Amino acid sequence: MVVEAPGRAPGAAPNPFTGPGSLPGPGALASRRLRRSRDRLTLAVAAALGLGLLLGGGGWVVAVRGPSCDPAALLTVTADPAVAPAVTAVAASLNQARRKAGRCAAVKVSAGRSGETAALFRTGRGTPDVWIPDSSLWLDMLPRAIRPAAGRPPASVASSPLVFVLTTADARRHRSELDRRAWAAFGPGVAADRVFHAARAATPRYLLRVPDPSRTGTGMLTLLALESTVHATTARGVTARFAATMRTVRTLPDGTDLGAALTGVGEDGPAEVAVVPEHRAWRHTGTRAVRPVETVYPARGAPYLDFPFFVAARGAADGRTAAALLAELRGADGTAQLRRVGLRSAARTAPAPARPGEDAHPVAAAWERAPARAPRALELARPGAAARVRESWRRIGQNLRVLAVIDRAGAPPGDARARAEGLEAMTGALDTGLTLMAPNTAFGIWEVTGRRRAPHRPLVPVRRLSDRIPSGVTQFYRLDRALDRLRNRTRPAPSRRGLNAAVLAAHRQMEREYGDGLNVVLVFTTRGGREPLEPDHAAAVRSLSRSFRYDRAVSVVVVGFGDGVPPGLRQLARATDGGAYHISSPDRLLDLFKTSDGLRVCDDPRCSD
């Protein structure tokens, strides 16, 4: 069967222009040329797109700049968000001038929070050629191989003093005191009578709101200013006082509206004070704020953010480009760009107000209210200071778990008066300590019995002070009742042995119940400094040394009454990285228990006696 082509008479000869193997007509040739042209264009676009994807966003820039510009030759700069807009503007001007001269762009700027960029340098991955953090404190925590040499700090490109910000109502009541006392106005507000039983925690006069010290230079400088003030105004108990001061500090999240963060309080309550860099205060002033606030400049001086220009690159070409960028930032154009975002120049002078415009931040007009003279600079940066104060902040935020072991068997045999006075001193000490500890502190009590087979007796298990048992009473109440019962014990312990065994058992218990934070076995004893070692002392020290782990540390801290701390207990404490305190008077006891935060900030034996 033959199938004929449509439109052709049966038996007619095949058409050479339409059948199989036929030649293409004029219309078909034009259509085929158009398809080939579109295919070539599609391939070209696909190739260009693929190249762009391979090279990243910079691939398109390379195409615009010309084939001779290598994106790898760009100087990468990471700047803190506070200064990044000004650095970006100056770098754009520098790149534009180079293009007009027929040269390649030289600088690429990105914004990066100082704490996050510091973490990149610690890992050694993804680091920029130039870093401009908010404070030189970050540079002191860099790996030693790239840390700036001592005595040769990087140049500063901008500055911003730390200021106090309050609601308008609070500013009316407290401005004069903050003007006069500055950083010395902040503290824990602890009042106590000479008799330690009457100790009470008073409400602090101010509550501080500060950017996170673990992430910002502002937070670290604030803690250093508070620490410096405590050292200058406190004769003893500096660690505990500084720890208590840090208890009045709360973090202020990035980008939070200051008016919304500072809620304000009644006339009798503590006033909230935000410590922020000047440029952030002016940025708030230049916008429609949730609640009006006022800025107070510390009359005695303020720490400054100094925005150091740290060159991490080692190549000669990068060094020349970095020097050119630094010169521009410290020049007239750079100063003008800094002014637009509320920053002072590196010379710390307050610039004249910029004329408002589309490219000027509303903060510019607020410079009219800046003091004529820049606040005196408090120089707080010291080697190791930043790392130390960040560690203190980390420790103050950790949980505290304490198992107190009361050595009731320590009184001299047959001396009922000494036994009663010793029990009164130890239980009174715990009464004082419990009233001053934070509610989230976990606390329990054991006693040393002096019995061979049962050297210790658990009185109250370790629980948070604010926890309630099913009957409805709090842990604090249970501890208070247990101390009352212990205080009224009149029968002497059968022997003076068993203290080492009780401490070892308490240490094992705390290891089993280990919780995040600081875990402590707190031993109270009336045995003096001449107490002989128990027969099992060497074995006890070896056992504690073997079981102690720095990553899950349970430390023994000894509180000795009378004429000193027993040498054996000192050795047990040393084996667990703990400490020993000799309490010779109620005042010394009050210094120790005025706040439990001293243990959180420093558990080094050198912080004790």
GUTI-375412 format. One record per residue (C-alpha): y, z, x. Coordinates in pm, whole numbers, padded with zeros to 5 digits, always signed. Example, Ala and Ser with C-alpha at 12.3 -4.5 7.8 and 13.67 -1.06 7.14 Angstrom:
<sites>
-00450+00780+01230
-00106+00714+01367
</sites>
This chain:
<sites>
+00000+00000+00000
+00340-00098+00138
+00644+00107+00051
+00956-00105+00049
+01291+00012+00157
+01515+00078-00138
+01760-00197-00226
+01548-00470-00064
+01357-00733-00258
+00981-00725-00226
+00857-00945+00061
+01203-00974+00216
+01234-00947+00593
+01321-00599+00729
+01692-00536+00795
+01732-00477+01171
+02040-00256+01110
+01889-00008+00861
+01515+00032+00919
+01322+00222+01182
+01425+00118+01532
+01737-00046+01393
+02067-00059+01581
+02345+00179+01471
+02637+00043+01280
+03005+00102+01362
+03037+00404+01127
+02728+00569+01272
+02859+00531+01627
+03191+00698+01539
+03015+00987+01361
+02784+01047+01659
+03077+01052+01903
+03255+01312+01685
+02945+01534+01679
+02907+01516+02057
+03274+01609+02099
+03234+01911+01870
+02919+02018+02057
+03097+02004+02391
+03386+02209+02247
+03144+02469+02107
+02968+02498+02442
+03300+02545+02619
+03408+02819+02377
+03069+02990+02408
+03089+02979+02786
+03440+03123+02782
+03333+03394+02540
+03031+03481+02754
+03246+03503+03064
+03487+03731+02880
+03206+03957+02771
+03066+03971+03123
+03399+04054+03279
+03516+04286+03003
+03869+04286+02867
+04004+04205+03212
+03830+03868+03207
+04096+03723+02976
+04369+03869+03194
+04217+03696+03495
+04230+03364+03310
+04595+03413+03229
+04690+03529+03578
+04503+03252+03750
+04180+03218+03943
+04315+03387+04255
+04366+03731+04087
+04067+03959+04122
+04045+04238+03861
+03865+04453+04117
+04185+04453+04322
+04377+04643+04053
+04481+04997+04138
+04333+05213+03861
+04548+05508+03756
+04446+05786+03517
+04735+05999+03395
+04746+06304+03173
+04844+06205+02815
+05174+06393+02850
+05293+06164+03129
+05082+05854+03061
+05342+05670+02844
+05603+05696+03119
+05357+05590+03391
+05240+05296+03178
+05597+05177+03125
+05680+05198+03496
+05355+05021+03591
+05428+04743+03339
+05767+04685+03501
+05606+04677+03845
+05342+04427+03732
+05603+04206+03562
+05813+04193+03876
+05509+04087+04077
+05420+03810+03830
+05773+03673+03844
+05732+03653+04220
+05408+03459+04172
+05185+03750+04266
+04904+03922+04080
+04947+04234+03871
+04862+04539+04076
+04825+04847+03854
+04615+04940+03551
+04698+05271+03378
+04488+05468+03132
+04540+05809+02973
+04284+06084+03037
+04292+06455+02971
+04314+06649+03294
+04005+06863+03233
+03790+06561+03150
+03907+06363+03452
+03843+06664+03678
+03483+06661+03555
+03454+06295+03664
+03562+06388+04016
+03303+06666+04026
+03027+06419+03937
+03168+06141+04158
+03127+05873+03887
+03399+05667+03720
+03684+05815+03923
+04025+05640+03936
+04209+05535+04250
+04507+05753+04153
+04502+06062+03935
+04807+06231+03780
+04686+06557+03617
+04919+06799+03445
+04898+07058+03724
+04815+07087+04092
+04573+07365+04000
+04313+07097+03922
+04327+06961+04276
+04222+07297+04419
+03894+07264+04226
+03804+06918+04355
+03504+06874+04587
+03599+06980+04937
+03545+06629+05079
+03831+06481+04871
+04049+06787+04818
+04405+06749+04955
+04454+06907+05295
+04605+07255+05301
+04979+07246+05350
+05005+06880+05246
+05025+06881+04866
+05060+06549+04683
+05406+06450+04563
+05508+06551+04212
+05624+06283+03967
+05746+06504+03680
+05780+06866+03572
+05782+07075+03258
+05836+07456+03246
+05629+07674+03015
+05828+07819+02727
+05769+08058+02435
+05773+07917+02082
+05804+08138+01773
+05876+08089+01407
+06245+08122+01327
+06189+08457+01154
+05996+08603+01450
+06250+08462+01696
+06528+08657+01525
+06337+08984+01578
+06190+08928+01925
+06412+08684+02116
+06604+08952+02302
+06287+09131+02419
+06122+08808+02532
+06442+08709+02709
+06450+09044+02890
+06083+09120+02963
+05937+08768+02969
+05567+08782+03064
+05566+09162+03084
+05611+09177+02706
+05248+09076+02651
+04963+09323+02671
+04684+09494+02483
+04892+09768+02323
+04648+10051+02405
+04776+10403+02351
+04586+10720+02437
+04637+11092+02460
+04549+11281+02776
+04228+11397+02606
+04002+11094+02598
+03863+11178+02250
+04200+11088+02105
+04203+10741+02257
+04283+10471+02009
+04340+10098+02026
+04693+10020+01910
+04786+09687+01760
+04933+09457+02025
+05298+09363+01978
+05231+08992+02034
+04942+08753+01982
+04947+08461+02223
+04846+08107+02128
+04774+07901+02441
+04614+07561+02512
+04256+07607+02631
+04261+07742+02991
+03930+07569+03062
+04082+07228+02980
+04456+07242+03047
+04693+07334+03324
+04914+07510+03071
+04637+07753+02982
+04553+07828+03346
+04918+07883+03440
+04965+08117+03144
+04673+08335+03253
+04799+08337+03611
+05144+08447+03492
+04989+08730+03288
+04765+08832+03580
+05058+08834+03820
+05256+09055+03582
+04965+09299+03545
+04937+09329+03924
+05310+09396+03950
+05323+09659+03675
+04983+09836+03694
+04890+10086+03963
+04519+10105+03886
+04272+09956+03642
+04415+09608+03701
+04094+09426+03604
+04057+09616+03277
+04425+09570+03194
+04414+09197+03258
+04094+09167+03054
+04257+09352+02766
+04561+09126+02789
+04339+08819+02767
+04201+08965+02445
+04541+08896+02285
+04513+08523+02369
+04384+08260+02125
+04345+07890+02200
+04589+07637+02057
+04411+07305+01987
+04558+06983+02124
+04787+06804+01884
+04829+07104+01654
+05164+07123+01479
+05331+07432+01621
+05481+07528+01288
+05139+07516+01125
+04973+07710+01408
+05232+07990+01405
+05180+08138+01064
+05417+08429+01115
+05344+08789+01014
+05516+09078+00849
+05771+09298+01021
+05509+09560+01110
+05245+09320+01244
+05218+09141+01579
+05429+08831+01626
+05255+08507+01717
+05392+08339+02028
+05282+07996+02148
+05306+07927+02521
+05346+07552+02564
+05514+07316+02810
+05874+07233+02733
+05801+06871+02644
+05560+06977+02370
+05815+07215+02224
+06078+06940+02218
+05830+06693+02068
+05781+06935+01781
+06159+06972+01745
+06204+06596+01726
+05967+06548+01433
+05951+06663+01075
+05788+06998+01135
+05574+07189+00888
+05768+07507+00966
+06085+07546+01177
+06029+07708+01514
+06250+07814+01802
+06206+07798+02179
+06266+08091+02414
+06298+08037+02789
+06160+08325+03003
+06466+08463+03178
+06268+08593+03474
+06111+08257+03545
+05838+08027+03426
+05544+07839+03577
+05586+07462+03584
+05349+07177+03519
+05411+06958+03823
+05208+06637+03756
+05092+06566+04115
+05035+06207+04229
+04689+06231+04387
+04562+05920+04570
+04183+05920+04582
+04147+05562+04712
+04116+05521+05087
+04188+05148+05134
+04510+05032+05301
+04598+04788+05019
+04547+05057+04755
+04760+05294+04959
+05050+05045+04968
+05029+04978+04596
+05011+05351+04521
+05318+05414+04738
+05510+05144+04551
+05415+05297+04214
+05512+05645+04331
+05851+05520+04449
+05916+05362+04109
+05812+05678+03924
+06050+05889+04130
+06332+05635+04098
+06596+05588+03829
+06371+05389+03594
+06092+05642+03628
+06327+05931+03554
+06452+05752+03243
+06097+05694+03120
+06009+06060+03178
+06316+06167+02984
+06202+05962+02686
+05888+06172+02655
+06063+06503+02718
+05968+06555+03083
+06195+06659+03365
+06200+06484+03699
+06009+06625+03992
+06336+06792+04097
+06309+07005+03776
+06659+06917+03659
+06733+06879+03289
+06849+06521+03230
+07131+06424+02999
+07024+06320+02648
+06903+05964+02612
+07068+05751+02346
+06831+05730+02048
+06664+05394+02007
+06337+05236+01910
+06197+05290+02258
+06318+05650+02281
+06120+05939+02142
+06313+06166+01900
+06267+06436+02160
+06552+06285+02360
+06821+06431+02137
+06675+06779+02177
+06777+06792+02543
+07122+06896+02421
+06976+07242+02354
+06807+07276+02694
+06960+07538+02925
+07216+07404+03167
+07010+07531+03459
+06637+07486+03492
+06435+07809+03462
+06343+07971+03792
+06000+07853+03900
+05717+08106+03931
+05495+07983+04213
+05147+08099+04113
+04917+07844+04273
+04700+07995+04545
+04372+07871+04693
+04094+07969+04455
+04333+08101+04187
+04251+07833+03930
+03875+07873+03963
+03904+08252+03945
+04116+08262+03632
+03901+08002+03454
+03594+08212+03531
+03769+08519+03392
+03846+08328+03075
+03486+08215+03045
+03360+08569+03093
+03599+08724+02841
+03461+08490+02578
+03100+08577+02639
+02900+08829+02441
+02839+09180+02575
+02503+09352+02520
+02463+09711+02640
+02171+09953+02638
+02302+10300+02731
+02053+10536+02898
+02165+10901+02880
+02010+11118+03149
+01977+11446+02960
+01737+11576+03227
+02002+11575+03498
+02145+11922+03438
+02039+12198+03684
+01740+12390+03550
+01826+12722+03389
+02200+12649+03371
+02266+12621+02996
+02642+12594+03039
+02618+12306+03286
+02370+12132+03056
+02602+12164+02757
+02906+12045+02953
+02712+11749+03090
+02595+11641+02745
+02946+11683+02607
+03092+11470+02885
+02839+11189+02840
+02840+11180+02460
+03219+11208+02461
+03233+10915+02699
+03029+10704+02460
+03243+10817+02166
+03547+10688+02351
+03383+10368+02467
+03248+10271+02125
+03587+10305+01956
+03741+10066+02208
+03471+09798+02225
+03500+09466+02047
+03314+09447+01712
+03085+09173+01842
+02958+09399+02124
+02587+09480+02089
+02505+09841+02178
+02201+10070+02176
+02111+10416+02311
+01808+10565+02486
+01766+10912+02637
+01578+11030+02945
+01334+11298+02834
+01195+11429+03165
+00841+11397+03035
+00583+11229+03258
+00400+11028+02991
+00709+10935+02787
+01007+10936+03030
+01243+10783+02774
+01304+10791+02398
+01477+10507+02207
+01743+10650+01975
+01919+10337+01840
+01814+09975+01910
+02061+09723+02052
+02257+09564+01766
+02614+09444+01718
+02856+09723+01627
+02955+09543+01308
+02597+09481+01190
+02466+09663+00882
+02111+09780+00819
+01958+09743+00469
+02081+10090+00370
+02437+09963+00414
+02549+10167+00716
+02688+09994+01023
+02549+10005+01375
+02860+10195+01479
+02778+10470+01230
+02415+10492+01350
+02534+10531+01709
+02783+10798+01613
+02517+11000+01429
+02274+10967+01722
+02537+11102+01961
+02600+11397+01733
+02230+11485+01730
+02206+11443+02105
+02510+11663+02161
+02350+11946+01965
+02029+11949+02167
+01990+12291+02325
+01641+12283+02473
+01633+12178+02840
+01431+11879+02957
+01091+11978+03100
+01171+11825+03443
+01421+11616+03638
+01176+11333+03695
+01142+11010+03504
+01490+10863+03554
+01368+10564+03758
+01092+10496+03504
+01344+10508+03217
+01582+10267+03394
+01296+10024+03468
+01179+10037+03105
+01534+09976+02978
+01575+09684+03218
+01250+09526+03097
+01358+09576+02735
+01690+09401+02795
+01512+09117+02975
+01284+09068+02674
+01581+09072+02433
+01810+08874+02665
+02106+08717+02486
+02383+08480+02591
+02658+08662+02775
+02665+08979+02981
+02356+09202+02956
+02390+09555+03095
+02181+09871+03129
+02448+10145+03133
+02318+10469+03286
+02498+10801+03227
+02399+11091+03452
+02525+11432+03562
+02316+11430+03880
+02546+11451+04178
+02581+11256+04497
+02329+11477+04677
+02042+11413+04435
+01718+11346+04631
+01524+11024+04577
+01232+11031+04338
+00885+10960+04484
+00868+10623+04308
+01216+10516+04422
+01113+10245+04674
+00873+10089+04422
+01145+10093+04155
+01392+09910+04380
+01131+09647+04472
+01041+09595+04106
+01404+09541+04002
+01471+09310+04298
+01170+09093+04213
+01249+09067+03843
+01624+09007+03875
+01739+08649+03802
+02095+08529+03842
+02055+08274+03560
+01938+08551+03322
+02102+08852+03484
+02050+09201+03345
+02263+09434+03557
+02238+09811+03596
+02576+09989+03584
+02583+10362+03661
+02841+10614+03535
+02813+10936+03737
+02978+11266+03638
+03032+11566+03860
+03045+11533+04237
+02934+11170+04270
+02673+10907+04190
+02312+10964+04304
+02229+10738+04602
+01906+10625+04436
+02091+10498+04130
+02342+10316+04350
+02051+10129+04508
+01905+10041+04167
+02244+09905+04060
+02281+09707+04383
+01937+09548+04331
+02060+09398+04000
+02409+09289+04111
+02550+09584+03915
+02798+09860+04000
+02853+10236+04010
+03144+10441+03871
+03220+10801+03965
+03392+10981+03680
+03575+11284+03819
+03814+11340+03528
+03871+11235+03165
+04155+11009+03282
+03917+10817+03507
+03674+10788+03218
+03947+10656+02994
+04033+10392+03252
+03671+10277+03245
+03625+10276+02868
+03972+10181+02759
+03814+09846+02697
+03469+09707+02756
+03626+09376+02858
+03655+09491+03218
+03278+09459+03246
+03297+09106+03107
+03559+08989+03354
+03423+09155+03669
+03073+09292+03717
+03107+09299+04095
+03054+09646+04246
+03389+09609+04421
+03556+09623+04081
+03417+09971+04016
+03465+10245+04270
</sites>
